[in-house]
Each structure stands twice: as structure tokens, then as C-alpha cells.
Amino acid sequence: MPAAARKLACVDTTLQDPLVGQVLDGRYRVEARIAVGGMATVYRAVDTRLDRVLALKVMHPSLAADGSFVERFIREAKSAARLDHPNVVQVFDQGTDGAYVYLAMEYIAGCTLRDVLRERGALQPRAALDILEPVLAALGAAHRAGFVHRDMKPENVLIGDDGRVKVADFGLVRAVDTVTNTTGTVLGTVSYLAPEQIESGAADPRVDVYACGILLYEMLTGGKPHEGDSPATVLYKHLHEDVPPPSAAVPGMAYELDELVASATARTPDVRPHDAVALLARAREARGGLGEEQLDAVPPRALTAGHDNAEDRTSVIPRALTSPTLGLTRTGGAPSRPLPADGHEGGAPAGPDGADPLHRTSRFRSPPPLPPRRRPAPRRGPTAVVVAVLLVLGLGAGVWYINSGQFTKVPPLLSKTEREARDRLADAGLDVGRVEEAYSDTVKRGTVISTDPAAGARIRGNDSVSLTLSKGPRTVRVPDVDGYRLDEARSVLKDEGLEPGMVTREFSEDVPRGSVVSTEPVKGAKVRAGSAVALTVSKGRPVDVPDVTGDDLQDARAALERAGLEVEIAAERVHSAHEAGRVARQTPQPGRRAAEGDTVTLTPSRGPRMIEVPDVVGDDVDEARRKLEGAGFRVEEDRGLLGLFGDTVEDQSVDGGDTAPEGSTITIEIG
């Protein structure tokens, strides 16, 4: 479908969505639909209180009718909100509005990794690692917090216009039985399932490790390792075939990258790195072993993938990604290097007639003149030759020692224990300098976080290398903020090195409105410093909104204020069945629960609308009823004794052509 047609189709679909243009929960104004999934629809929305753009994930109403499903959705959303990591899409808020259950999340302007792969094909190794590492950092934080993503794929890797990489859809409910579906969408999802997920449904951190290995393979080669015409074929290959090395698809690919993919995608879970933190350490170690040329090698397919009509397409990749940050360069189908001025690419220069000089016939040309004969050089003795060779070798050895011989490279030591690091440095002829410790959220306690100089740096032999070892993540206790006002609780959490997380509001008989009811994790729990703490805040004492429709405005105000509610009179007046000056409608509606101090808006009535009454005398009963009810009236039949067996209208209580209030009753006499 052409881009213009796709755009038009998208607009049409958005316009048909009933939520677009609405305000959810009195706060979130829905502006446009972004995506639709099997469980929820994602919208771009504006938080009218904080005046910021965010993404609103709204559960499909059919699922929202399942109480246990909604409860699990909310519970896992709260857990996801605890993941405070720069590479995780944040969850700001969760709530319900009637049949709608929603999450308010961080909005990322940019594209997905799927968009990048679709347009670019294979990426340079540097770009692939620049994307993989923040993904693994995000997953590592989740794994250490006890979460498993379970659905890692390029669609869930978001790349912002500023080049930031973030992982989306943490901790949300998955429909496991969708694996057996035969749609194209599911085929894309099964491409990243680990063998144990397929066999037993198991889901520990190693299933995310496997998916990231597939992700890396796809970034390096531009294609998935296991392809098939149906999900069943792909699932079979996951179970019975190893993922091939990327170098099989891209000749010349570095051995370290083949090893990294093989390690992550081992069919036996115990052989894989135990979580994303361990895989991140291996990825950084692999990067440290690659030279600049290996990192920046352009895969053959990267120059043409996704560019069937490059001149007519607008790139979906954010401009920030064309910088060296992620190593992606824009290609519009042009050659990767300029051709020589003569139009030939390498080789011997073409002759005047454009033919290859190695294959030109010389039948019509004079042979070139023979060079003049030179006098033979005088012979030198064997001793002189030996001396000359020794001089050259000695000079070469001296130059080599001055330039390279006295230097070595710092070996990669990331995630090695101190003992392993010392052994590696000794093997390289280097000493250990100072040893320091620092907190780390991603590197295992007691292993190397960094070295000075860094891995791969050129250093003189026998020099020393300083090590920084991980103390593990810094932990703090969640303070007791129950009963604190929300702003005070947030301040206390920040003072303790924690981040205020998602705020959920609920009714409370005991805790004043606007104060904290509880926290998640609970007070006293030990958590990683910088973690988000979800807060449950009191909405105040619950109040059942009384029904005041049809009441006099003053009486309605008094009734609502006695219930502990505030009252606001709407400026507009509407026609209704109630007399002018009485309450035509109220928001929230009668019977809804509100918090003490909430505002109820009353809309005054202008009285009923006067409508012309149809003339139905002489019509049969069914036709008369259809006309009157269609005009907005209620109908009563008066048959009397003579009309028991009749079927024709003899008279009507309001004559045809006269007016009567909309919704009033018209009596018809049957004869």
C-alpha cells in the first residue's frame, strides 16, 4: 500500500475510534490511536493536569469484564512501575473509568527496532551492540527485581528521536494460547520463543536471554535465524536446530559475535548466561575484543535492505540515529564509496576506447620500444650480503620495539573475579595497581566493573592496571510514609535515595483524602537504591452519589452537600422531561461512588421540548403507535367496550398538528 494510502487509512481508523477526543478519568485527553494489540489499544494522550504528552494503554472492554484478569493486570502494572531504569518505558498511573481499564505510560517519539530493521536490513556490529546493551541493561534491572519480560522482540524496543533506547511492555499479561494461532503476527512472535517456553511454558530470565540472542542475530544479518511458512515450522526449528552463526549469512563477521549469539541462543537453558546482566557482561567483553574495522564493517545487505524505491520513501529512522551514537548511516541506494573518475571501480585503468588493457589486441599497434640494455652491476661478496641482512634485521627489530614491542593491550576483564583478573593481567605481562570498590546494579558482586586503562588500551609492558570491583547494588529500606501527604511522602522517598513511583488512589474510611494509605514495596523492605516505590493515596471516605435528577436546584444542592459533596451548576441548560429550573442530569450519575469532597455537576432543565403531534385518526393501531413513538411520545390505548375487537384509531387525546411535550403520553381511542 502506498505511504499516502496507509496514512489515510490510519486517519480513518482513528476517527472511527470512540475514545479519540474523549477525556478518561477526568484527566487524560485521548488524541490519537497509536497501535492495537490482542489485549489493549495504545493511544497518544495529554495529561491535562500536568500538561504532558503520554501513552495511554487501554484494555479491551471485553477483557475488562473479567474481574480476575483486571486484578492481575493492575497487580502486574504496579510491579512494572517499580522498574525505575533509564532504558525502561515508565508507568506513571493506572486507573479505571467505567468499562475502561488503563495504564498511563511514558510516550516515546521515534520508532521501533522493527522499523529500523525493515528499512536498513542488517546493521553494523557497532550499531547492533549500541542497541543491544541498553536493552540488556533494562532486562537486567527487571531480572534482578524478579521480573521476566517473556515477549522480547524488535517491536518492543523503542528508539527515540534523541537516540535513547527503551524496552516497552514490561510485566503485562500474556495470552499463552496465542502461540498456536496461525496469523502473521504470531509467526513474528514465535520467532523469539525459547525452546523451554515452547515445551513447558517455563519463563525464567533465560528465555529473555534467548530472545535477545535472536534479536542480535537479526540485527547482524537482517533476517531471522529460523524461518517457516507456519508457526509450527518455526517452533520445530527452535526445538531441534541450533541458531546458525551470523558469519554464515555475513561472511567476515567477527568470531566474537558468533560466540555471543551462540552463547545466548543455546537450546539448553543451563548453557546460556543465567540472566541479562551476565549476557551484558559478555556483550561488553565481545566489544572489547573487536577492532574499529570489525565494529564498523558494513554488512553487504545493509546497503540495499528496505530500499526498493529509496528516492520515493521517507525514512522512519529518527535523525538522532544517523549520528555516530548508534553507528547507523543513511543510505539512499547510492554506492558506499565513490567510483574513480574514469568510471571503473578498481583494477587497471581503461584505455581510450574503454576496453580492458589486459584484453586489448595489439594487431594494429607498433610494439613498444625495448628498454636500453644496462650494464650488469658488480658482484658483491657473501660477507657483505650477510652484513647487510643483519643490519636490516637489527634496524627493523629496533623500530618494532620502539613502536610496538614495549607495548601491550589491556585484556578485557569485565565481570571477571579479582583472582581471574590478576591471572589475565599476569599472562599479559601487566601488574595490578590499586583495587577499588563501587556499587553496581548490573555487575555481580566481587567482579570487575571497569579498569584503568580501559580494555584494549595500549600500555607499556610491566605497567599496572587499576581494578574497580562491584559491591553489588546499593540497597536501602523503604521508609514509613503511611499517613503522609503525597508531596511529603515523595520528598521523604527522595531523601532516602528512592524514586516516587506510580500513584494509585482508593477510598479509605480512616486515612484523610490526599494522604498515603500504603506503599509497594511495603515499609521496611530492602530494595535497590533508586528503585521506584508505588504509592496508594486515599481518595477519602466513599460516598454514594444521591439521585437528585428532577429535583429543584436548591433542594438538590442541599442534599448533595449533606452527603459531603461539592456542587457545581453547569452554565448550559438542556431540554428534558423535567420542568424548567429543575435538575435535568447530574455528573457523576446517581449510584456511583465518589470521594467525600468530590464535585457533582448539575445541569438545569429548560423544560421539555414541544413537538408537533402526528395525526393518526383513521390509522390502524400499529401504524398509529409507530408514528407517535417515532415522534418521541409514549402511547396508551383506550379501547372501551366497543373497541375490544376494533383496530382503527377513532380519536386521539391531542389533536394532530398541535404540540405536546416530548416524552409525554398520547392516548388513542380504538373503535
C-alpha positions in Angstrom: 0.0 0.0 0.0 1.4 3.4 -0.9 2.5 5.6 2.1 -0.2 8.2 1.4 -2.9 5.5 1.4 -1.5 3.9 4.6 -1.6 7.3 6.2 -5.2 7.9 5.1 -6.3 4.5 6.3 -4.7 5.2 9.7 -6.6 8.5 9.9 -9.9 6.9 9.0 -9.4 4.2 11.6 -8.5 6.7 14.3 -11.6 8.8 13.5 -13.8 5.8 14.0 -12.4 5.0 17.4 -14.9 6.1 20.1 -12.2 7.0 22.6 -10.4 9.6 20.4 -11.4 13.0 21.6 -12.7 11.8 25.0 -11.2 12.5 28.4 -10.6 9.4 30.5 -11.0 9.7 34.3 -11.4 13.4 34.0 -7.7 13.8 33.3 -6.4 12.1 30.2 -7.5 13.6 26.8 -7.1 10.9 24.1 -5.7 12.5 20.9 -4.9 9.6 18.5 -4.7 5.9 18.3 -1.1 4.6 18.0 -1.4 0.8 17.9 -3.8 -2.1 18.6 -2.8 -5.4 20.2 -4.6 -8.5 21.4 -5.0 -7.2 24.9 -5.1 -3.4 24.7 -5.1 -0.4 22.4 -2.4 2.3 22.8 -3.3 6.0 22.4 -1.3 9.2 22.4 -2.9 11.3 25.1 -2.4 14.5 27.1 -2.3 14.6 30.9 -4.5 17.7 31.4 -3.3 18.2 35.0 0.5 18.1 34.3 0.2 19.2 30.6 2.4 16.5 29.2 2.1 14.0 26.4 2.0 10.3 27.3 0.9 7.0 26.0 -2.4 5.5 27.3 -2.7 1.7 27.1 -6.4 0.9 27.4 -7.5 -2.7 28.0 -10.1 -4.0 25.5 -13.6 -3.8 27.2 -14.2 -7.5 26.5 -11.3 -8.3 28.8 -12.1 -5.6 31.3 -15.3 -7.6 32.1 -13.2 -10.4 33.6 -12.5 -9.3 37.2 -9.6 -11.7 37.8 -8.0 -10.6 34.6 -8.3 -6.9 35.6 -6.9 -7.7 39.0 -3.9 -9.3 37.6 -3.4 -6.5 35.0 -3.4 -3.9 37.9 -1.1 -6.0 40.1 1.5 -6.5 37.4 1.2 -2.9 36.3 2.1 -1.9 39.9 5.1 -4.3 39.7 6.2 -2.8 36.4 6.0 0.7 37.8 8.7 -0.3 40.3 11.2 -0.7 37.5 12.9 2.7 37.6 15.5 2.4 34.9 16.5 4.8 32.1 16.0 2.1 29.5 12.6 1.0 30.6 9.4 2.8 29.5 8.0 4.2 32.7 4.5 3.6 34.0 3.0 6.8 35.5 -0.5 5.9 36.6 -3.2 3.3 36.5 -6.9 3.6 36.8 -10.4 2.8 35.6 -13.2 4.9 34.0 -16.4 2.9 33.6 -15.6 0.0 31.3 -12.1 1.3 30.6 -9.1 0.0 32.5 -5.9 1.9 31.5 -2.3 2.5 32.1 -0.7 5.9 31.7 2.9 5.4 30.3 5.9 7.3 29.0 5.4 8.4 25.4 8.5 7.8 23.2 8.6 9.8 20.0 10.6 7.9 17.5 10.4 4.4 16.0 10.8 0.7 16.9 13.7 -1.5 16.2 11.4 -3.3 13.8 11.2 -0.1 11.8 15.0 0.2 11.7 15.4 -3.4 10.6 12.7 -3.1 8.0 14.3 -0.1 6.4 18.0 -0.8 7.0 18.3 -4.6 7.0 21.5 -5.8 8.7 23.3 -3.2 10.9 26.9 -2.6 11.5 28.2 -4.6 14.6 28.7 -1.3 16.5 25.1 -0.2 15.9 23.8 -3.7 16.9 25.8 -3.6 20.2 24.8 0.0 20.8 21.1 -1.1 20.7 21.6 -4.5 22.4 23.5 -3.2 25.5 20.8 -0.8 26.8 18.2 -3.5 26.1 20.1 -5.9 28.3 20.6 -3.2 30.9 16.8 -2.8 31.1 16.2 -6.5 31.2 19.0 -6.9 33.8 17.2 -4.5 36.1 14.0 -6.4 35.6 15.6 -9.8 36.2 17.3 -8.6 39.4 13.9 -7.3 40.6 12.3 -10.7 39.9 10.5 -9.9 36.6 10.7 -11.7 33.3 9.7 -9.9 30.1 8.6 -13.0 28.2 8.0 -11.2 24.9 11.2 -9.6 23.7 11.1 -8.7 20.0 12.0 -5.7 17.8 8.5 -4.3 18.2 9.1 -3.8 22.0 12.4 -2.0 21.5 11.7 1.7 21.1 14.3 4.1 19.8 13.6 7.8 20.5 14.3 10.7 18.2 17.1 11.6 20.6 18.7 8.1 20.2 17.6 6.7 23.5 16.8 3.0 23.6 13.9 1.8 25.8 12.2 -1.5 26.3 8.4 -1.5 26.5 5.6 -3.9 27.7 7.2 -5.0 31.0 5.2 -7.2 33.3 1.9 -7.1 31.3 -0.3 -10.1 30.9 0.4 -12.5 28.1 -2.1 -14.8 26.4 -0.1 -18.1 26.2 -2.6 -19.9 23.9 -1.9 -17.3 21.1 1.2 -19.3 20.2 -0.9 -21.8 18.4 -2.6 -19.2 16.2 -1.6 -19.1 12.6 -1.6 -15.3 12.0 1.4 -13.5 10.7 1.6 -11.5 13.9 2.0 -14.7 16.0 4.5 -16.0 13.5 6.6 -12.9 14.2 6.3 -13.6 18.0 7.2 -17.3 17.9 10.5 -16.3 16.2 11.8 -15.3 19.6 10.4 -18.1 21.8 13.0 -20.2 23.8 12.7 -24.0 23.4 11.6 -24.4 27.1 8.8 -21.9 26.6 7.5 -24.0 23.7 7.8 -27.3 25.5 6.6 -26.5 29.0 5.7 -22.8 29.1 8.6 -22.1 31.5 9.6 -18.5 31.8 12.7 -17.5 33.8 15.3 -14.8 32.8 17.0 -17.2 30.4 14.0 -17.0 28.0 14.7 -13.3 27.7 18.4 -14.1 27.1 17.4 -16.4 24.3 15.2 -13.8 22.7 18.0 -11.2 22.9 20.3 -13.7 21.1 17.8 -13.9 18.3 17.5 -10.1 18.3 21.2 -9.7 18.0 21.3 -12.3 15.1 18.6 -10.4 13.3 20.4 -7.0 13.7 23.7 -8.5 12.4 22.2 -10.4 9.4 18.9 -8.6 8.6 16.9 -11.8 8.9 15.6 -14.3 11.5 17.6 -17.5 12.0 14.5 -19.7 11.8 12.0 -19.1 9.0 9.0 -21.1 8.0 5.6 -21.0 6.3 3.7 -21.6 9.6 4.3 -21.1 13.3 4.6 -24.8 13.7 7.6 -24.9 11.4 9.3 -22.2 13.3 8.6 -23.8 16.7 10.0 -27.1 15.4 13.3 -25.4 14.3 13.6 -23.7 17.7 13.4 -27.2 19.4 15.6 -29.2 17.0 18.0 -26.8 15.2 20.8 -24.6 16.6 20.8 -20.9 15.6 23.4 -20.6 12.8 26.4 -18.3 13.4 25.9 -14.8 11.9 29.1 -15.2 9.8 27.2 -17.9 7.8 25.0 -15.1 6.5 27.5 -12.3 6.6 31.0 -13.6 5.6 33.8 -12.0 7.6 31.7 -11.4 10.7 33.9 -11.4 13.8 34.3 -14.7 15.7 33.4 -12.9 19.0 29.9 -12.0 17.6 29.3 -15.6 16.5 30.3 -16.8 20.0 28.0 -14.2 21.7 25.0 -15.3 19.6 25.7 -19.0 20.2 26.0 -18.4 23.9 22.7 -16.6 24.2 20.7 -18.9 21.9 21.9 -22.3 23.3 19.0 -24.7 23.2 19.8 -26.0 26.7 18.9 -23.2 29.2 21.7 -24.2 31.6 24.3 -23.4 28.9 23.1 -19.8 28.4 24.1 -16.8 30.6 21.8 -17.0 33.7 20.3 -13.6 33.1 20.6 -10.4 31.1 23.2 -9.0 33.4 25.5 -11.9 32.6 24.8 -11.6 28.9 25.5 -7.8 29.1 28.9 -8.6 30.6 29.7 -11.0 27.7 28.5 -8.4 25.1 30.8 -5.8 26.5 33.7 -8.3 26.6 33.0 -9.2 23.0 33.0 -5.5 22.1 36.4 -5.1 23.8 37.8 -7.8 21.7 36.8 -6.2 18.4 38.8 -3.6 16.4 37.4 -0.5 14.9 37.2 -2.0 11.4 35.3 -5.0 12.8 32.9 -2.8 14.6 32.2 -0.6 11.7 32.1 -3.3 9.0 29.1 -2.7 6.7 27.1 -5.9 6.0 26.5 -6.5 2.3 22.8 -6.4 2.6 22.7 -3.3 4.8 23.2 -1.1 1.7 20.1 -2.3 -0.1 17.7 -3.8 2.5 14.4 -1.9 2.7 15.2 0.4 -0.3 13.1 -0.9 -3.1 12.3 2.7 -4.0 14.6 4.7 -1.8 14.1 8.0 -3.6 10.3 7.9 -3.0 10.4 6.9 0.6 10.7 9.0 3.8 12.9 7.4 6.4 11.2 6.3 9.6 14.5 6.3 11.5 14.9 9.2 13.8 17.6 11.7 12.8 19.4 11.1 16.1 20.2 7.5 14.9 22.2 8.8 11.9 24.9 10.1 14.3 27.8 8.0 15.4 25.9 7.3 18.7 24.3 4.1 17.3 26.5 3.8 14.2 23.6 3.9 11.7 24.2 5.7 8.5 21.5 6.7 6.0 21.8 5.1 2.6 19.6 6.0 -0.4 20.7 3.3 -2.7 23.9 5.2 -3.7 27.3 3.3 -3.8 29.0 3.1 -0.5 32.2 4.7 -2.0 32.7 6.9 -5.0 33.8 5.4 -8.3 37.1 6.5 -9.8 36.9 9.4 -12.3 37.2 7.1 -15.2 34.0 5.2 -14.2 35.8 2.0 -13.3 35.8 0.5 -9.8 39.4 -0.6 -9.1 41.6 -2.6 -11.4 43.7 -1.3 -14.2 42.8 2.0 -15.9 40.6 1.8 -19.0 42.1 2.7 -22.3 40.8 5.5 -24.6 38.3 3.1 -26.2 37.0 1.9 -22.8 38.3 -1.6 -23.2 40.3 -3.5 -20.6 44.0 -3.1 -21.4 44.7 -6.7 -20.4 42.5 -8.0 -23.2 43.1 -5.5 -26.0 44.6 -6.8 -29.2 47.9 -5.2 -30.4 47.4 -6.2 -34.1 47.2 -2.5 -35.3 49.8 -1.1 -32.9 53.5 -1.0 -33.1 55.3 -3.0 -30.3 56.7 -0.8 -27.6 60.4 0.1 -27.9 62.8 -2.2 -26.0 64.4 -0.5 -23.0 68.2 0.2 -23.3 70.4 -2.5 -22.0 72.0 -1.8 -18.6 75.5 -2.8 -17.6 75.5 -5.6 -15.1 76.1 -4.5 -11.5 79.4 -5.6 -9.9 79.1 -8.7 -7.8 79.3 -8.3 -4.0 80.8 -10.9 -1.8 78.8 -13.2 0.6 80.1 -11.4 3.7 78.7 -8.1 2.5 75.3 -9.6 1.9 75.2 -11.2 5.3 76.2 -7.9 7.0 73.5 -6.0 5.1 70.8 -8.5 6.1 71.8 -8.3 9.7 71.8 -4.6 9.6 68.3 -4.5 8.2 67.0 -7.1 10.7 68.6 -5.2 13.6 67.2 -1.9 12.5 63.7 -3.5 12.0 63.8 -5.0 15.4 64.7 -1.7 17.0 62.0 0.1 15.2 59.5 -2.6 16.1 60.5 -2.4 19.8 60.3 1.4 19.9 56.8 1.4 18.2 55.2 -1.8 19.4 57.5 -4.3 21.2 57.5 -2.5 24.6 53.7 -2.1 24.5 50.8 -4.5 25.0 47.0 -4.2 25.2 44.9 -4.3 28.4 42.9 -7.5 28.2 39.1 -7.4 28.7 38.3 -8.1 32.3 34.7 -7.1 32.7 32.7 -9.4 35.1 35.9 -11.4 36.0 36.6 -12.1 39.6 39.7 -10.4 41.1 41.6 -13.6 41.0 40.7 -14.2 37.3 41.6 -10.5 36.5 45.0 -10.8 38.2 45.8 -14.0 36.3 44.9 -12.5 33.0 47.0 -9.4 33.7 49.9 -11.5 34.7 49.6 -13.5 31.4 49.7 -10.2 29.5 52.8 -9.1 31.5 51.0 -6.5 33.5 50.8 -5.8 37.2 47.7 -4.9 39.3 47.6 -1.4 40.6 45.1 -0.1 43.1 41.9 -2.1 43.7 38.7 -0.1 44.5 35.1 -1.0 45.0 31.9 0.7 43.7 28.2 -0.1 43.7 26.7 -1.6 40.5 23.2 -2.5 39.5 24.3 -4.8 36.7 27.6 -6.4 37.5 27.8 -9.2 40.0 29.3 -8.5 43.5 33.0 -9.2 43.6 33.6 -9.0 39.8 35.3 -6.2 37.7 33.2 -3.2 36.7 36.0 -1.3 35.0 39.7 -1.0 34.6 42.1 1.9 34.2 43.3 2.0 31.5 40.3 0.5 29.8 40.2 -2.8 27.9 42.0 -2.7 24.6 44.1 0.4 25.6 47.8 0.4 24.6 50.1 0.2 27.6 53.8 -0.4 28.3 54.7 -3.9 29.4 55.1 -4.3 33.2 52.9 -1.3 33.8 50.0 -1.6 36.3 46.2 -1.7 35.7 43.8 -0.5 38.4 40.6 -2.5 39.0 37.2 -1.4 40.2 35.2 -4.3 41.7 31.4 -4.4 42.1 29.9 -4.1 45.6 26.6 -5.2 44.1 23.5 -2.9 44.1 23.2 -0.4 46.9 20.2 -1.2 49.0 18.0 0.9 51.3 14.9 0.3 53.4 11.6 1.7 52.3 10.6 4.4 54.8 7.3 4.5 56.7 5.3 7.2 54.9 1.8 5.9 55.7 -0.4 8.9 56.6 1.9 11.4 55.0 0.5 13.9 52.4 1.6 12.8 48.9 4.1 15.7 48.4 5.6 14.9 51.9 5.9 11.2 51.1 7.6 11.9 47.8 10.1 14.2 49.5 10.9 11.5 52.1 11.4 8.8 49.5 13.8 11.0 47.5 15.8 11.8 50.7 16.2 8.1 51.2 17.6 7.5 47.7 14.3 6.1 46.3 12.0 7.4 43.5 8.3 8.0 43.9 6.6 5.6 41.5 3.0 5.1 40.2 0.2 6.7 42.3 -3.0 4.7 42.7 -6.0 6.1 44.5 -8.5 4.2 46.6 -11.3 5.0 49.1 -10.4 4.9 52.8 -12.5 5.3 55.9 -9.5 6.1 58.1 -6.9 7.9 56.0 -7.6 11.6 55.1 -8.0 12.5 51.5 -4.7 13.0 49.7 -2.6 11.1 52.3 -0.7 7.8 51.7 -2.5 4.6 52.6 0.3 2.2 51.8 3.4 1.6 49.7 4.6 -1.2 47.4 7.1 -2.5 48.4 5.9 -2.2 52.0 7.6 -0.1 54.6 10.8 -1.7 55.9 11.5 -3.8 52.8 15.1 -3.7 51.5 15.3 -2.5 47.9 17.9 -1.3 45.4 18.7 2.4 45.7 17.0 4.4 43.1 14.1 1.9 42.8 10.6 3.3 42.4 8.1 2.9 45.2 4.4 2.8 44.2 2.1 4.8 46.5 -1.6 4.2 47.3 -3.2 7.5 48.2 -6.6 8.0 49.9 -9.5 9.3 47.9 -11.2 10.0 51.2 -14.4 8.4 52.7 -16.6 6.8 50.0 -19.9 8.4 49.3 -22.8 7.0 47.3 -24.0 9.8 45.0 -27.7 10.5 45.7 -30.2 10.8 42.8 -31.3 14.5 42.5 -32.5 14.5 38.9 -35.8 16.2 38.7 -35.3 18.0 42.0 -35.4 21.7 42.5 -31.8 23.1 42.1 -31.7 24.4 45.7 -33.1 21.1 47.1 -30.6 19.1 45.0 -27.7 21.3 46.3 -28.7 20.8 49.9 -29.0 17.0 49.5 -25.5 16.7 47.9 -23.8 18.9 50.5 -25.3 16.9 53.3 -23.7 13.8 51.7 -20.3 15.6 51.9 -20.1 16.5 48.2 -19.4 19.8 46.5 -21.9 21.2 43.9 -21.3 23.0 40.6 -24.1 24.3 38.4 -23.4 23.9 34.7 -23.8 27.1 32.6 -25.7 25.3 29.8 -29.4 24.3 30.1 -30.9 21.4 28.2 -34.3 20.2 27.2 -35.6 17.3 29.4 -38.8 15.8 30.7 -38.4 17.8 33.9 -39.8 21.2 34.4 -37.7 24.3 33.7 -35.3 25.1 36.6 -35.1 21.5 37.9 -32.1 19.2 37.5 -32.0 17.7 34.0 -28.9 15.5 34.7 -26.0 15.1 37.1 -22.4 14.0 36.8 -21.3 11.6 38.3 -24.6 9.7 37.7 -26.7 8.5 40.6 -25.5 5.4 42.4 -21.8 5.9 41.5 -19.3 6.1 44.4 -17.4 9.3 44.9 -15.0 10.5 47.4 -16.0 12.9 50.2 -15.3 16.4 48.8 -15.7 15.5 45.2 -17.7 17.8 42.9 -21.1 16.8 41.4 -22.1 18.9 38.4 -25.8 19.7 37.9 -27.2 20.6 34.5 -30.5 22.6 34.8 -33.5 21.8 32.6 -35.1 24.1 30.1 -38.2 22.1 30.3 -39.4 19.6 27.7 -39.1 20.2 24.0 -42.5 20.9 22.4 -43.1 18.6 19.4 -45.9 18.6 16.8 -48.2 15.6 17.3 -48.8 13.4 14.2 -52.5 13.0 13.1 -53.2 9.2 13.5 -57.1 9.3 13.4 -58.2 6.6 10.9 -54.9 4.7 11.0 -54.7 1.1 12.3 -53.3 0.7 15.8 -49.8 -0.5 14.9 -49.3 2.3 12.4 -50.5 5.0 14.9 -48.2 3.6 17.6 -45.2 3.7 15.1 -45.9 7.3 14.2 -46.4 8.6 17.7 -43.4 6.8 19.3 -41.2 7.8 16.4 -42.1 11.4 17.1 -41.0 11.0 20.8 -44.2 10.3 22.6 -45.5 7.5 24.8 -48.7 5.8 23.7 -51.7 4.5 25.6 -54.7 2.7 24.1 -58.3 3.3 25.1 -60.5 0.5 23.6 -63.6 0.8 25.8 -66.3 -1.8 25.3 -66.8 -1.2 21.6 -63.1 -1.2 20.8 -62.2 -4.7 22.1 -62.3 -6.1 18.6 -61.6 -2.9 16.6 -58.3 -2.0 15.0 -58.8 1.6 13.9 -58.0 4.9 15.8 -61.2 6.8 16.3 -59.7 9.7 18.3 -56.5 11.0 20.0 -56.0 12.9 23.2 -54.0 15.7 21.5 -55.2 16.6 18.0 -52.9 16.1 15.1 -51.0 19.3 14.3 -51.0 20.6 17.9 -47.8 20.5 20.0 -47.1 18.5 23.2 -44.0 18.0 25.4 -41.5 15.5 24.2 -41.9 12.2 26.1 -45.5 12.9 27.2 -48.3 10.4 26.7 -50.8 10.5 23.9 -54.0 8.4 24.4 -55.6 6.9 21.3 -59.2 5.6 21.2 -59.8 2.4 19.3 -63.1 1.7 17.6 
